[in-house]
């Protein structure tokens, strides 16, 4: 195989805008899968990385909810073949205790493989002349026409499925839905409050409906999102957790706002669980330990829903086919060239889940 030319949106440094460039992509090396991308969802973590709040290798190609068609595979890859339709998710080592427990979001190498974008010996890279560009973020770097992925973070799907609608399954949707269905294991009739009605929060809402939860409350500041939450099955929706009556078996915080967490603990029922799913700034937050101990309450951190993409994404696709996971209600499509506009729409809250669609030759 030979190198190919690709188009990619490169971020030169922290806070820099996207710059579209023609770059050179090596042939895939061991355990690499070259994917011709059709679409990529925009996740809040992309914004955090672009701002330099996470340790990523500038200049860099972001994007970690990719979907496309396998173009070529490297030595040792037998899980997919050219022509297969695939969704891309996060990268893991496959060998540590968490990976063996089918919870690769807690992989001991999560940071170097996903944020640092480290590659293994002999694997191909993406180049601007003789300068290597960060092209392995979350094992994919999918704001481009082509990306390298790996056997562990590629999920093959049926060819009749819409790649643009299913692209967000690889991170945001599986995070919200996995938190409810796998980490919390919400049972029929239980109550749940979801803080934040972005893509993660609304995915948690749809999963709560699938789980048969009883009281389902969504809290957000955007009236349009609260209206959508009601349409998707919320029994109550409002803009202030403090005004709600009663206690909850489960609370899912997707906002990443530490000031809300003390109040969230107070709203937990006996043996209730607070799931921390947001991107929290470093630092402390204040809670009363006796309020946790005396009521048997729990606080649990959740990465990527606590799921294994290879088994959980097909489960979500099943719900989508049944009409129980109407992802199309969250999505607005943008041309790849309009990536900045898509980011702005996400940042302002105007769009729940922007998805950029790549040009196809």
Secondary structure, 3 states (H helix, E strand, C coil): CCCEEEEEEEECCCCCCEEEEEEEECCCCCCEEEEEEEEEECCHHHHHHHCCCCCCCCCEECCCCEEEEEEEECCCCCCCCCCCEEEECCCCCCCCHHHHCCCHHHCCCHHHHHHCCCCCCCCCCEEECCEEEECCHHHCCCCECEEEEEHHHEEEECCCCCHHHHHHHHCHHHHHHHHHHHHCCCCCCCCEEEECCCHHHHHHHHHHHHHCCCCEEEECCCHHHHHHHHHHCCCEEECCHHHCCCCEEEEEECCCCHHHHHHHHHCEEEEEEEEECCCCCCCCCCCCHHHHHCCCCEEEECCHHHCCHHHHHHHHHHHHHCCCCCHHHCEEEEEHHHHHHHHHHHHHCCCCEEEEECCCC
